[in-house]
Amino acid sequence: MPDGSYQLYTEAGVVHVLCISGLHMSILALYLSIFIERILGRSRRISAAVTILAVLSFLLFIEPSPSSVRAAVMICIIMVGRIFFRLSDRMNNIAIAALLILSIQPLYLFHAGFQLSFITVIGICLGVGKMEKKKKKGNGRLDWLKESLLVSLYASLFSYPIVAYYFYSVSLVGILANLIIVPLSGLLLGFGMLSGILGLFSLQAGVFAAGSVYGILQIFHKICSVLIQLPFAYTLVGRPSLLVILLYYSLLIWFMEFGNRKGGWKIGAVLCSGLFFAVFGNTLFRKETTVAFLDVGQGDAAVISTCDRKTYLIDGGGIYGKELGENVGKNVVLPYLNSLGVSRLDGVFLSHPDSDHMTGLLEVLKEIPTKGLYLSDYPFSETEDIQLLKEMVEKFHVPLYTVKADDASGAFRCLYPFAGVAFRDGDDNHGSMVLQYSYGGTELLFTGDISTEDERFLLEQEADVSADILKVAHHGSKYSSDADFLKAVSPQAAVISCGAGNLYGHPHEETLERLQVAKTEIYRTDTEGAILVKLKRDGTFEIETMAERKPFYENVKEKLEKS
């Protein structure tokens, strides 16, 4: 597949045509039925029996996905009905398919493919049922176009929350793209099958038939390329909460079933209000700010998301030896920012230009517009990393600012390095930015990779380093976090960002012992995953770890495996 094609189809909302899904199973069954009944002249019962065998056999040749299994089960139910001269009910077919799949693999209930497949088909069935009730005689072509558009609309409306929950963005042009591409997918699959069959007898004939496949794919590419140029074609919305999803579906079903009934507007108003407060409640009422210490392995990366919808990044992590574009910025930091719906960063702080702090940050700068990059005012060595940083900043038009002790902006205050001070040992860790962030009376201290020397220098200069939460310096190295420094900070909690089984042995036992003596609660990304701090406006805070926030299905899976 050419580079960018998958992303193109994703943004156009038609990525499902690239997968062996329910759409392909349905087209296969349709072609087979037409061939047996109309060309071979066999009865519908024989056609149904052969179709069942063909569909089930086809599953053996692919890696069955929830979508393809769902389609196969529903097709088989319809075909069994034909054999026994019985009509099937759409919603019953869906329910039987779901129960059968879940009886074999219960954890599919939490699978994105299962949820998307079933919720989309339910939306289509509800929409088709509604259209059938209101169906009137009219212009055949216009009616077909209207019905096709409505089916595409219902499929999209029902799938949007699930797509947003797992992929953080939705394609608003998918309604139009599917209207054109889904019908053409039947031709695409037909010519593809014809090409394969002809190729068994004549390579030239197979290649000739494949020319039609190429032509249809070029049409797909052109349609997608045009549609994604439209405003808001592919919109980043972030991950909605389960409450938002529940209210959305309640409002959608109410609108479909009761929207035109007398007095129905009252229920609609209540649901709309609930949805509004679920989305904007934090900004308007709770005023909760979060700080996420991401699990980027042996590196540092923290994201501050404020209650007034501002977002800041402090370092971006980086795994040594991994190429730019394949590192933790792309695989960890960006997905987290996307889940928040962040389309622009209000500030990025780079403590110092070591690769385990900077590589991921550069990947973020490439993808998300940034108002400014802040770097320590320190004479760092002119390394390849520094040159790359300058090139990236210039290429993506990111303003670059240098900061030193006593510089402050809003809730941020720089404590280190001091102006005009430089160490002669060539260790750029001495230039690490020490940054203090305050919200609601709670203070966090980010210390980069400073060493004991830098900590003593800060204390000698009588810098106010007190904080409630400390990001432990240099991944928990024993050459940082001196006892006197910890006494001055007096943190209630300390976060150590390091990689599991790292070569340096971080965090060192000496550091852990000093933190325990200081009666500080320790959190580690190597053992607990990402660490989320929720700052309240009354000065209190809560800390959650990903180890504590295991998805429900993982807990269920563990219990099933133990039993």
C-alpha positions in Angstrom: 0.0 0.0 0.0 1.4 3.4 -0.9 2.6 5.6 1.9 -0.2 7.7 3.3 -3.1 5.7 1.7 -4.2 4.3 5.1 -4.2 7.7 6.7 -6.1 9.1 3.6 -8.9 6.5 3.9 -9.0 7.1 7.7 -9.5 10.8 7.3 -12.2 10.3 4.7 -14.0 7.9 7.0 -13.8 4.8 4.6 -10.9 2.9 6.2 -13.3 -0.1 6.6 -13.1 -0.8 2.9 -9.4 -1.7 3.3 -10.2 -4.5 5.9 -12.0 -7.8 5.4 -15.1 -6.7 7.2 -18.8 -7.2 7.2 -19.1 -5.2 4.0 -17.0 -7.7 2.1 -18.7 -10.7 3.5 -22.1 -9.3 2.5 -20.9 -8.5 -1.0 -19.5 -12.0 -1.4 -22.8 -13.6 -0.3 -24.7 -11.4 -2.7 -22.6 -12.3 -5.7 -22.7 -16.0 -4.8 -26.5 -16.0 -4.5 -26.9 -14.2 -7.8 -24.5 -16.6 -9.6 -26.3 -19.7 -8.3 -29.9 -18.5 -8.7 -29.7 -16.5 -11.9 -26.8 -18.0 -13.9 -27.0 -21.7 -12.7 -30.8 -21.5 -12.3 -30.8 -23.3 -8.9 -33.5 -22.8 -6.2 -33.2 -20.3 -3.4 -32.9 -23.1 -0.9 -29.8 -24.6 -2.7 -28.4 -21.1 -3.1 -28.8 -20.5 0.6 -27.1 -23.8 1.6 -24.2 -23.2 -0.7 -23.8 -19.6 0.5 -23.7 -20.7 4.1 -20.9 -23.2 3.3 -19.0 -20.6 1.3 -19.3 -17.9 4.0 -18.1 -20.2 6.7 -15.3 -21.5 4.5 -14.2 -18.0 3.7 -13.7 -17.4 7.5 -11.1 -20.1 7.5 -9.0 -18.2 5.0 -8.9 -15.0 6.9 -8.1 -14.0 10.5 -11.7 -13.7 11.7 -12.4 -10.2 13.1 -15.6 -9.4 15.2 -16.9 -7.6 12.1 -16.5 -10.5 9.7 -17.8 -13.0 12.2 -20.8 -10.8 12.9 -21.6 -10.6 9.2 -21.1 -14.3 8.7 -23.5 -15.2 11.5 -26.1 -12.8 10.3 -25.8 -14.0 6.7 -26.1 -17.6 7.9 -29.3 -16.8 9.9 -30.9 -15.2 6.9 -29.9 -18.1 4.6 -31.3 -20.6 7.2 -34.5 -18.7 7.1 -34.6 -19.1 3.3 -34.1 -22.8 3.6 -37.1 -23.1 5.9 -39.1 -20.4 4.2 -39.0 -18.1 7.2 -38.3 -14.4 7.4 -35.7 -13.1 9.8 -35.8 -10.0 12.0 -32.9 -7.6 11.7 -32.5 -6.8 15.4 -32.9 -10.4 16.4 -30.2 -11.4 13.9 -27.9 -8.8 15.5 -28.7 -10.1 19.0 -28.1 -13.7 18.0 -24.8 -12.8 16.3 -23.7 -10.9 19.4 -24.6 -13.7 21.9 -22.9 -16.3 19.7 -19.7 -14.4 19.5 -19.7 -13.5 23.2 -20.4 -17.1 24.2 -17.2 -18.1 22.4 -15.1 -15.1 23.4 -16.7 -12.8 26.1 -13.8 -10.3 26.0 -14.9 -9.3 22.5 -17.4 -7.1 24.3 -14.6 -4.7 25.0 -13.0 -5.0 21.5 -13.2 -1.8 19.4 -14.0 -3.8 16.2 -16.9 -5.6 18.0 -18.4 -2.4 19.3 -18.0 -0.5 16.1 -19.4 -3.3 13.9 -22.5 -3.9 16.1 -23.3 -0.3 16.9 -23.0 0.8 13.3 -25.3 -2.1 12.1 -27.8 -1.3 14.8 -27.8 2.4 13.6 -28.4 1.3 10.1 -31.2 -1.1 11.0 -32.9 1.6 13.1 -32.6 4.1 10.3 -33.9 1.6 7.7 -36.8 0.7 9.9 -37.7 4.3 10.3 -37.5 4.9 6.6 -39.7 1.9 5.8 -42.4 3.3 8.1 -42.4 6.6 6.3 -41.9 5.3 2.8 -44.0 6.9 0.1 -44.2 6.5 -3.7 -42.1 9.0 -5.6 -39.2 9.4 -7.9 -37.3 6.1 -7.8 -33.8 7.5 -8.3 -34.3 10.4 -5.9 -35.7 8.0 -3.3 -32.8 5.7 -3.7 -30.3 8.6 -3.3 -32.2 9.9 -0.2 -32.3 6.5 1.4 -28.6 5.8 0.7 -27.7 9.2 2.2 -29.8 8.5 5.3 -28.3 5.1 5.7 -24.8 6.6 5.5 -25.9 9.3 8.0 -27.2 6.9 10.5 -24.2 4.7 10.3 -21.9 7.7 10.9 -24.0 9.2 13.7 -24.0 5.9 15.6 -20.3 5.1 15.1 -18.9 8.6 16.0 -18.7 8.2 19.8 -17.0 4.8 19.5 -14.6 6.1 16.9 -13.8 9.1 19.0 -13.3 6.9 22.1 -10.7 4.7 20.5 -9.2 7.0 17.8 -9.9 10.5 19.2 -10.9 11.9 15.8 -14.0 11.6 13.6 -14.4 12.1 9.8 -17.4 14.4 9.1 -17.1 13.8 5.4 -17.4 10.0 5.8 -21.1 10.4 5.2 -20.5 11.6 1.7 -17.5 9.4 1.0 -19.4 6.2 2.0 -22.3 7.2 -0.2 -20.0 6.9 -3.3 -17.4 4.4 -2.2 -19.5 1.7 -0.6 -21.5 1.0 -3.9 -18.3 1.0 -5.8 -16.8 -1.5 -3.4 -19.1 -4.1 -4.8 -17.7 -3.5 -8.3 -14.2 -3.5 -6.8 -14.6 -6.9 -5.1 -16.3 -8.3 -8.2 -13.5 -7.3 -10.5 -11.0 -8.5 -8.0 -12.6 -11.9 -7.8 -12.9 -12.0 -11.6 -9.2 -11.1 -12.0 -8.2 -13.9 -9.6 -10.4 -16.5 -11.4 -9.2 -15.5 -14.9 -5.6 -15.5 -13.7 -5.9 -19.2 -12.9 -6.3 -19.8 -16.7 -4.6 -16.9 -18.3 -2.2 -14.4 -16.6 -2.9 -11.8 -19.3 -6.6 -12.0 -18.8 -6.2 -11.7 -15.1 -4.0 -8.7 -15.5 -6.5 -7.1 -17.9 -9.4 -7.6 -15.4 -7.2 -6.2 -12.6 -7.0 -2.9 -14.6 -10.6 -2.2 -13.6 -9.6 -2.7 -9.9 -6.8 -0.2 -10.4 -9.2 2.3 -12.0 -11.7 2.0 -9.1 -8.9 2.4 -6.5 -7.8 5.6 -8.4 -11.4 6.9 -8.1 -11.4 6.1 -4.4 -8.1 8.0 -4.0 -9.4 11.0 -5.9 -12.7 11.2 -4.0 -10.9 10.9 -0.6 -8.3 13.5 -1.6 -11.0 16.0 -2.5 -13.2 15.4 0.5 -10.5 15.8 3.1 -9.8 19.3 1.8 -13.2 20.4 3.1 -13.3 22.4 6.4 -13.5 20.2 9.5 -13.3 17.1 7.3 -11.3 15.2 9.9 -11.9 16.6 13.3 -9.9 16.0 16.5 -12.4 15.7 19.3 -10.5 13.8 22.0 -11.7 10.8 24.0 -15.3 11.4 25.3 -16.2 10.1 28.8 -18.5 7.2 29.2 -21.1 9.6 30.5 -20.9 11.8 27.4 -21.3 8.7 25.2 -24.3 7.5 27.1 -26.0 10.9 26.9 -25.1 11.2 23.2 -26.8 7.9 22.4 -29.8 8.7 24.6 -30.2 12.0 22.7 -29.8 10.3 19.3 -32.4 7.6 20.0 -34.8 10.1 21.5 -34.5 12.3 18.4 -35.1 9.3 16.1 -38.1 7.9 18.1 -39.7 10.8 19.9 -38.4 14.0 18.3 -41.7 14.8 16.6 -44.0 13.9 19.4 -45.9 16.6 21.3 -44.0 17.6 24.4 -41.0 15.6 23.5 -38.8 18.7 23.4 -38.7 18.7 27.3 -36.9 15.4 27.4 -34.6 16.6 24.6 -33.8 19.7 26.5 -32.9 17.7 29.6 -30.6 15.4 27.6 -29.0 18.3 25.7 -28.3 20.1 29.0 -26.8 16.9 30.5 -24.6 16.5 27.5 -23.5 20.1 27.6 -22.5 19.9 31.3 -20.8 16.5 30.8 -18.6 18.1 28.2 -18.0 21.5 29.7 -18.5 20.8 33.4 -14.8 20.9 34.3 -14.2 24.3 32.6 -17.4 25.8 34.2 -17.6 24.2 37.6 -15.0 21.6 38.8 -12.0 23.6 37.7 -9.7 20.6 37.8 -6.2 20.7 36.3 -4.3 17.5 35.5 -0.7 16.7 35.3 0.2 13.4 33.5 3.7 11.9 33.9 3.7 9.6 30.9 5.4 6.2 30.7 8.0 6.9 28.1 10.5 4.4 29.3 13.9 5.7 30.3 13.1 9.4 29.8 10.9 12.3 31.0 7.6 13.6 29.6 4.8 15.4 31.5 1.6 17.0 30.2 -0.2 19.7 32.1 -3.8 20.2 31.0 -5.5 23.1 32.8 -9.1 23.7 33.6 -9.3 26.6 31.1 -8.3 24.2 28.3 -4.6 25.2 28.0 -2.0 22.4 27.5 1.7 22.4 28.3 4.4 19.8 27.6 7.5 19.4 29.8 10.0 17.3 28.0 9.0 14.6 25.5 11.0 11.5 26.3 13.0 9.5 23.8 14.5 6.0 23.5 18.1 5.9 22.4 18.6 4.2 19.0 15.0 4.7 17.8 14.5 6.8 14.7 12.7 10.1 14.8 9.1 9.4 13.8 9.1 6.0 15.4 9.9 7.1 19.0 7.8 7.7 22.1 6.7 11.1 20.9 4.8 9.4 18.1 3.8 6.3 20.0 3.0 7.7 23.5 3.0 11.5 23.8 0.9 12.3 20.7 -1.8 9.7 21.4 -2.2 11.1 24.9 -2.5 14.7 23.5 -4.9 13.5 20.9 -7.0 11.8 23.6 -7.3 15.2 25.3 -8.4 16.8 22.0 -5.3 19.0 21.9 -4.8 20.7 18.6 -2.4 23.4 19.8 0.2 23.5 22.6 0.3 26.7 24.7 3.9 26.0 25.7 6.7 23.4 25.6 9.5 23.3 28.1 12.7 21.4 27.3 14.7 20.9 30.5 17.9 20.2 28.5 18.7 18.8 25.1 19.4 15.1 26.0 17.8 12.6 23.6 15.8 11.0 26.4 14.0 14.3 27.0 14.1 15.8 23.5 13.5 13.2 20.8 9.8 12.7 21.6 9.4 16.4 22.0 10.6 17.0 18.4 8.1 14.5 17.1 5.3 16.5 18.9 6.5 19.8 17.4 6.3 18.3 14.0 2.6 17.4 14.4 1.1 20.0 16.7 1.4 23.8 16.4 3.1 25.3 19.4 3.0 28.8 20.7 6.5 28.7 22.1 9.4 26.4 23.1 11.3 27.3 26.3 14.9 26.2 26.9 17.3 26.9 29.7 19.6 29.9 29.2 22.7 27.8 29.4 25.7 27.3 27.1 24.9 23.8 26.0 27.4 21.9 23.9 26.9 22.2 20.1 25.8 18.6 19.6 23.9 17.0 16.7 20.8 17.1 18.9 21.1 20.8 19.4 21.4 21.4 15.7 18.4 19.2 15.0 16.4 21.2 17.6 17.3 24.5 15.9 16.4 23.1 12.5 13.0 21.8 13.7 12.1 25.0 15.5 12.9 27.0 12.4 11.2 24.6 10.0 7.9 24.6 11.9 8.0 28.3 12.9 8.1 27.7 16.7 9.2 30.7 18.7 12.2 29.8 20.8 12.7 31.4 24.2 15.5 31.0 26.8 14.7 31.2 30.5 16.8 31.5 33.7 16.2 31.7 37.4 13.4 34.1 38.5 11.8 34.2 35.1 8.1 33.6 35.5 4.9 33.5 33.4 1.5 32.7 34.8 1.6 29.6 36.9 5.2 28.8 35.9 8.4 30.0 37.6 12.0 29.1 36.6 14.3 28.4 39.6 17.4 27.3 37.7 19.9 27.7 36.0 21.2 31.0 37.3 22.1 33.8 34.9 25.7 33.7 33.7 26.6 30.5 35.5 28.1 27.5 33.7 30.0 24.4 34.8 33.3 23.5 33.1 33.0 19.7 33.3 31.1 19.5 30.0 28.1 17.9 31.6 25.0 19.5 30.0 22.8 18.1 32.8 24.0 21.1 34.9 21.9 23.2 32.6 18.7 21.4 33.3 15.7 23.7 33.9 14.2 23.5 37.3 10.6 24.6 36.9 7.9 25.2 39.4 4.2 25.0 38.6 1.4 26.2 40.9 -2.3 25.7 40.9 -4.8 26.1 43.7 -2.1 26.3 46.3 -0.5 23.0 45.2 3.0 23.2 43.8 5.0 20.8 41.6 8.7 20.9 41.0 10.2 19.6 37.8 14.0 19.0 38.2 15.2 17.6 34.8 18.5 15.8 35.3 20.2 18.1 37.9 22.8 16.6 40.1 23.6 17.0 43.8 26.0 19.9 42.9 23.1 21.8 41.3 20.8 21.1 44.2 23.4 22.4 46.7 23.9 25.5 44.5 20.1 26.1 44.6 20.1 25.9 48.4 23.1 28.2 48.7 21.2 30.8 46.7 18.3 30.4 49.0 15.9 29.4 46.2 12.4 28.5 47.4 12.2 24.9 46.1 9.4 23.8 48.4 6.7 21.7 46.6 4.0 19.3 47.3 4.9 17.0 44.4 8.5 16.4 43.2 9.5 15.1 39.8 12.6 13.3 41.0 15.8 14.4 39.2 17.7 12.2 36.7 15.2 9.2 36.8 16.1 8.5 40.5 19.9 8.5 40.2 21.8 8.3 43.4 23.8 11.3 42.3 20.7 13.5 42.7 18.0 14.0 45.3 20.3 14.8 48.2 18.9 14.6 51.7 19.2 18.3 52.3 17.5 19.1 49.0 14.6 16.7 49.9 14.3 18.4 53.3 14.0 21.8 51.6 11.5 20.6 49.1 9.5 18.6 51.7 7.3 16.8 49.1 4.3 14.8 50.0 4.7 12.7 46.8 7.6 12.0 44.4 7.4 10.8 40.8 10.2 8.8 39.3 10.2 8.5 35.5 12.3 5.6 34.4 12.3 2.6 32.2 11.7 -1.0 33.4 15.0 -2.9 33.5 17.1 0.1 32.3 20.8 -0.2 32.0 21.5 2.4 34.6 19.7 0.7 37.5 17.4 3.7 38.0 16.0 4.3 40.5 19.0 3.6 42.7 18.3 2.1 46.2 20.1 5.1 47.8 17.6 7.5 46.3 14.6 5.4 47.3 15.9 5.2 50.9 16.4 9.0 51.1 12.8 9.5 49.8 11.5 7.1 52.4 13.4 8.8 55.2 11.8 12.1 54.0 8.4 10.3 54.4 7.5 10.9 50.8 5.1 8.7 48.9 6.9 7.3 45.8 5.4 6.7 42.4 7.3 5.1 39.5 6.4 4.9 35.8 8.4 1.7 35.4 6.2 -0.3 37.8 2.9 1.7 37.8 2.7 3.1 34.3 1.6 6.7 33.6 0.9 8.7 36.7 -2.0 11.2 36.7 -2.2 14.0 39.2 -5.5 15.8 39.6 -5.1 19.2 41.1 -8.2 20.7 42.8 -8.7 24.5 43.2 -9.0 24.1 47.0 -5.4 23.1 47.2 -5.9 19.3 47.4 -4.8 16.8 44.9 -5.3 13.1 44.0 -2.9 10.8 42.3 -3.9 7.8 40.1 -1.6 5.3 38.4 -2.4 3.3 35.3 -1.8 0.2 37.3 -4.8 1.2 39.5 -6.9 2.2 36.5 -6.8 -1.1 34.6 -9.6 -1.3 32.1 -12.6 -3.4 33.3 -12.1 -6.1 30.7 -8.5 -6.6 31.9 -9.7 -7.3 35.5 -12.4 -9.7 34.1 -9.7 -11.4 32.0 -7.5 -11.9 35.0 -10.3 -13.4 37.0 -11.3 -15.7 34.2 -7.6 -16.9 33.9 -7.4 -17.6 37.6 -10.6 -19.5 37.8 
